[in-house]
Amino acid sequence: MILVTKTYLPPPEEYEEYLKGIWKRGWVTNHGPLVLELERKLRDYLRAKHVFLVANGTIGLQIALKCLESPGEIITTPFSYVATASSIVWENFKPVFVDIDEKTLCIDASKIENAISKNTKAILAVHVYGNPCNVDAIEKIAKKYKIKIIYDAAHAFGVKYKGKSISSYGDISVFSFHATKIFHTVEGGAVATNDDELAHKISFMRNFGHNGPYDFFGIGINGKNSELHAAMGLCILPKVASLIQARKKASEVYDKLLPNLGRPIFQKEAKLNYGYYPILLKNESEVLKVIKALNKEDIFPRRYFHPSLNKLNYVPEYNCPISEDVSKRILCLPMYDSLSQADIKKISRIIKNLL
C-alpha cells in the first residue's frame, strides 16, 4: 500500500541506545533528562525562548487557550483538522469562523477585523500545509484590539518566514509531533512562546498546576510527555533537514508530472517543509473519482481537510463559502521522504488518465 504518509523511524540501534539509559535510570516520565534535553534542543531549533513538550498537539492547543483565563470568542479558520475547532469548544470558548484566502488557504486576514467583538479573546490561526499565514496583518489587528495570537503550527515544523522561525510570530505557537508529521515523537506536541508570563502559565498548567510537590499555582492538567517519546524525538531531530530535502525532491517530481493541476499558492518569502502535497480539483465528483481509481491500486490519498469546520454539528453556523468549496475539492496525495519516483509516476499517471 501507498498511504498518504509514512512514518519515518530511525535505525533501531539508535533508539535502543536511548532505551538503555532509560532502563538504567528507571526514570520514564515526569520531566526526565531526555524530555529536558529535547526541550532544550527544540528551543534552539525553533528559535523560541520557551518550549514545553506535551502529550499531543491538541492538549497544546487546550493549554494555550486556557492561558486566556476568561471565556469568550476565538476567531479561527474553518479550514483545518478538526482538533483546531474542537479544542476551542472543549475549553468553553465560542469559535467564530472567518473564511479563508482562496489562494493560500489560510485564514483571510482582511476579514478578521469585521469578526472582532467585545468578547473576542484571541485569534487562533493555522499555517495550513505549512504555508505561513499573513502574520504581519494579523499582528497589526491583534495589537490594535489588544488580543492574543495563537498559531496552530501543527503542519509547520521547520518552516521559516522572512528568514525567521515560524514560532517567532504570535504569542503562542503549538506544534504537533504525531507520527504522521515530519518531526515526531510517535505521539506528542509542543507549546512555544517568547513571553515569560505565558510560559509560566503553560509550565504549571501542563503539570497539574504544581508549584513544587505540595503546592499549586492553579488548575492544571496532565499534559506531560514521556522519556520514551522524547527518545524518539532526539533520534529524529538531527535528520529533519534531510527529511525535508527528500520531500522537496518528491514535491518537485509531482510538480513536473502534474503541472496543470490546481495548487495552493505558498508564500514566496517562506522556507517550506513540504509536509503535504495538496491538489485542487474542479469539483467533488473529480475528487471522488480520483480517490476511487487510486484506491483500486492500493494508493490512499486523504481529503485534508474535509468537511469545512463551520459545518460541524457542535459549532455555531457561519457562512464560509470559500472554505466550503475548497474542502470539497482538495485532495492530499501521498508525500513522505521515502516515496519513490516510480510511485509518484504511477500516482501521476492514474490521475492524468482520469482528468
C-alpha positions in Angstrom: 0.0 0.0 0.0 1.0 3.6 -0.6 -0.6 5.7 2.1 -0.9 9.5 2.2 2.1 9.5 4.6 4.6 7.1 6.1 6.2 7.4 9.5 9.9 7.9 9.5 11.6 5.6 12.0 15.3 5.8 12.9 17.5 2.8 12.8 16.5 0.6 15.8 20.0 0.7 17.3 19.9 4.5 17.6 16.6 4.3 19.6 17.9 1.4 21.6 20.9 3.4 22.9 18.4 5.9 24.5 16.4 3.0 25.9 19.4 1.6 27.6 19.8 4.9 29.5 16.1 5.0 30.4 16.3 1.4 31.8 19.5 2.2 33.7 17.9 5.3 35.3 14.4 3.9 35.8 13.0 7.3 35.1 10.3 7.1 32.4 8.2 10.3 32.9 7.8 13.5 35.0 10.3 15.7 33.2 13.1 13.3 32.9 16.5 14.1 31.4 15.6 13.2 27.8 12.5 15.4 27.9 14.6 18.3 29.2 17.2 17.6 26.6 14.7 17.6 23.8 13.1 20.8 25.0 16.5 22.5 25.1 17.2 21.3 21.5 13.8 22.4 20.3 14.3 25.9 21.8 17.4 26.1 19.7 15.8 24.7 16.6 12.6 26.8 16.8 14.4 29.9 18.0 11.9 30.2 20.8 12.6 31.3 24.4 10.4 28.7 25.9 9.3 25.3 24.6 7.2 22.8 26.5 6.9 19.2 25.3 3.3 18.0 25.7 1.4 14.7 25.2 -0.1 15.8 21.9 -0.8 18.9 19.8 -4.5 19.0 20.9 -3.6 19.3 24.5 -1.1 22.0 23.5 -4.0 24.0 21.9 -6.1 23.5 25.0 -3.4 24.7 27.3 -2.8 27.7 25.0 -6.5 28.6 25.2 -6.6 28.1 28.9 -3.9 30.8 29.3 -6.6 33.3 28.2 -8.3 32.6 31.5 -11.8 34.1 30.9 -14.2 32.7 28.4 -15.2 34.4 25.2 -14.8 34.2 21.4 -11.9 32.8 19.4 -11.6 33.9 15.8 -10.4 30.9 13.8 -10.3 29.3 10.4 -12.8 26.7 9.1 -10.1 25.0 7.0 -8.0 22.8 9.3 -8.1 19.5 11.1 -11.0 19.1 13.5 -8.7 19.5 16.6 -8.4 23.2 15.9 -12.1 23.8 16.3 -12.8 21.1 18.9 -10.1 22.5 21.3 -11.9 25.8 21.3 -15.3 24.2 22.1 -13.8 21.8 24.6 -12.4 24.8 26.6 -15.8 26.5 26.6 -14.9 29.2 24.1 -17.0 30.1 21.1 -15.4 29.6 17.7 -16.0 32.5 15.3 -15.1 31.3 11.8 -13.6 33.7 9.3 -13.3 32.4 5.7 -10.0 31.6 4.1 -7.9 33.2 1.4 -8.7 31.3 -1.8 -5.0 31.3 -2.8 -3.1 30.4 0.3 -6.0 28.6 2.0 -5.0 30.2 5.3 -7.4 32.5 7.2 -8.2 35.6 5.3 -6.6 38.4 7.4 -8.6 41.1 5.6 -11.8 39.6 7.0 -10.7 39.2 10.6 -11.4 42.8 11.8 -15.1 42.6 10.9 -15.4 39.5 13.1 -14.0 41.1 16.3 -16.4 41.9 19.1 -16.1 43.0 22.7 -16.0 39.3 23.6 -13.0 38.4 21.3 -10.1 36.9 23.3 -7.8 35.7 20.6 -7.1 34.8 17.0 -6.3 31.1 16.5 -4.9 30.8 13.0 -3.4 27.8 11.2 -0.4 27.7 9.0 -2.2 25.4 6.6 0.0 22.7 5.0 3.0 24.7 6.5 2.0 27.8 4.5 2.5 30.8 6.8 -0.5 32.9 7.5 -0.5 36.7 6.7 1.3 37.1 10.1 2.1 40.8 9.6 -1.6 41.8 9.0 -2.7 39.5 11.9 -0.2 41.1 14.3 -1.5 44.6 13.4 -5.0 43.6 14.1 -4.1 41.9 17.4 -2.2 44.9 18.6 -5.0 47.3 17.7 -7.6 45.3 19.7 -5.2 44.0 22.4 -6.0 40.4 21.8 -3.7 37.4 21.7 -2.5 35.4 18.7 -2.2 31.6 18.9 -0.8 29.9 15.9 -1.7 26.3 15.2 1.6 25.3 13.7 0.8 21.6 13.6 1.8 21.5 9.9 4.7 23.9 10.1 7.6 22.4 11.9 10.8 23.5 10.2 9.1 26.3 8.3 10.6 29.8 8.2 9.1 33.0 7.1 11.1 36.1 6.2 14.2 34.3 7.5 12.7 33.7 10.9 11.3 30.6 12.6 7.6 30.3 12.3 7.4 30.3 16.1 8.8 33.8 16.1 5.3 35.1 15.2 2.3 35.4 17.5 2.1 34.9 21.3 2.0 31.1 21.3 2.7 28.5 18.6 1.5 25.0 19.0 3.2 22.1 17.2 2.1 18.5 16.6 4.6 15.7 16.9 2.2 13.0 15.8 3.7 10.1 13.9 2.3 11.5 10.6 4.4 14.6 10.9 8.0 15.3 9.6 9.3 15.6 13.1 7.6 13.3 15.5 7.8 11.7 19.0 5.2 9.0 18.0 2.6 10.9 19.9 3.4 14.4 21.2 3.5 18.1 20.6 5.0 21.3 21.9 3.9 24.8 23.0 6.3 27.5 22.2 6.3 31.1 23.3 8.7 34.0 23.8 6.5 35.6 26.5 7.7 34.9 30.1 4.3 35.3 31.7 2.6 32.9 29.3 5.5 30.5 29.7 4.9 30.5 33.5 1.2 29.7 33.0 1.9 26.9 30.4 4.5 25.3 32.7 2.2 24.8 35.7 -0.9 24.1 33.6 0.9 21.2 31.8 1.7 19.6 35.2 -1.5 19.6 37.2 -0.9 23.1 38.4 2.1 22.1 40.6 4.3 24.7 42.3 6.6 22.2 44.0 5.5 18.8 45.3 2.8 20.0 47.7 1.7 23.5 46.5 -0.2 24.6 43.4 -0.3 27.8 41.4 -3.7 27.0 40.0 -5.7 24.5 37.9 -3.7 22.3 35.6 -3.9 19.1 33.5 -1.6 16.2 32.8 -0.1 17.3 29.6 3.3 15.8 30.1 5.2 13.5 27.7 7.5 10.6 28.5 11.2 9.7 28.2 10.4 7.1 25.6 8.7 9.6 23.4 11.5 12.2 23.9 14.0 9.5 22.9 12.3 9.1 19.5 12.4 12.9 19.1 16.0 13.0 19.9 16.7 10.4 17.2 14.7 12.2 14.5 15.5 15.9 15.2 19.1 15.7 13.6 17.5 14.2 10.5 14.8 16.8 9.9 16.8 18.7 7.3 17.4 15.6 5.2 13.8 14.5 5.5 12.6 17.9 4.3 15.0 17.8 1.4 13.7 14.4 0.4 10.2 15.6 0.5 11.1 18.7 -1.6 12.5 16.4 -4.3 9.3 14.3 -4.3 7.3 17.5 -4.5 9.3 18.7 -7.5 8.6 15.4 -9.3 4.9 15.8 -8.7 5.1 19.4 -10.0 6.8 18.2 -13.2 4.4 15.4 -13.8 1.2 17.2 -12.8 1.8 20.8 -14.0 -1.9 21.6 -14.8 -3.5 20.8 -11.5 -4.7 23.4 -9.1 -2.4 24.1 -6.1 -2.4 26.4 -3.1 -0.1 29.4 -3.6 2.7 29.2 -1.0 4.2 32.3 0.5 7.2 33.4 -1.6 9.1 34.5 1.5 8.7 31.2 3.2 11.1 28.3 3.5 8.7 25.3 3.4 8.8 21.8 4.9 6.9 20.0 2.1 4.8 18.2 4.7 1.8 17.8 2.3 1.1 17.7 -1.4 -2.4 19.1 -1.8 -4.1 19.4 -5.2 -7.3 21.3 -6.0 -9.6 19.6 -8.5 -12.6 21.1 -10.3 -15.3 19.6 -8.1 -16.1 17.0 -5.5 -17.0 14.4 -8.1 -13.5 14.6 -9.6 -12.0 14.1 -6.1 -14.1 11.0 -5.5 -13.3 9.7 -8.9 -9.5 10.1 -8.3 -9.8 8.5 -4.9 -11.6 5.5 -6.3 -9.1 5.0 -9.1 -6.1 5.3 -6.7 -7.7 3.1 -4.1 -8.0 0.3 -6.7 -4.2 0.4 -7.0 -3.8 0.3 -3.2 -2.9 4.1 -3.1 -4.7 6.0 -0.4 -4.7 9.9 -0.6 -6.7 11.8 2.0 -9.2 14.7 1.9 -7.2 17.0 4.1 -9.4 18.9 5.2 -12.9 17.8 4.8 -15.5 18.9 5.9 -15.2 22.6 6.4 -15.2 23.0 10.2 -18.0 25.6 10.2 -20.2 22.6 9.2 -19.6 20.6 12.3 -22.7 19.9 14.3 -21.4 21.3 17.6 -20.3 24.8 16.4 -22.3 27.9 15.6 -23.3 28.3 12.0 -21.2 30.6 9.9 -21.1 31.2 6.1 -17.7 30.4 4.8 -18.2 29.8 1.0 -14.5 29.6 0.1 -13.6 27.1 2.7 -16.8 25.0 2.0 -15.9 24.9 -1.7 -12.2 24.2 -1.2 -12.9 21.4 1.4 -14.9 19.6 -1.3 -12.2 19.9 -4.0 -9.0 19.4 -2.0 -7.0 16.2 -2.0 -3.6 15.4 -0.5 -1.5 13.0 -2.5 1.0 10.6 -0.8 4.0 12.5 0.4 6.9 11.2 2.6 10.7 11.1 2.5 10.9 7.5 1.1 8.3 7.9 -1.6 9.9 6.6 -4.8 9.9 8.4 -8.1 8.3 5.2 -9.6 5.4 5.5 -7.1 5.0 9.2 -7.9 4.9 8.5 -11.6 2.3 5.8 -11.1 0.1 8.1 -9.0 0.5 10.9 -11.5 -0.3 8.6 -14.5 -3.5 7.4 -12.9 -4.6 11.0 -12.2 -3.7 12.3 -15.7 -5.6 9.4 -17.3 -8.7 10.4 -15.4 -8.7 14.1 -15.8 
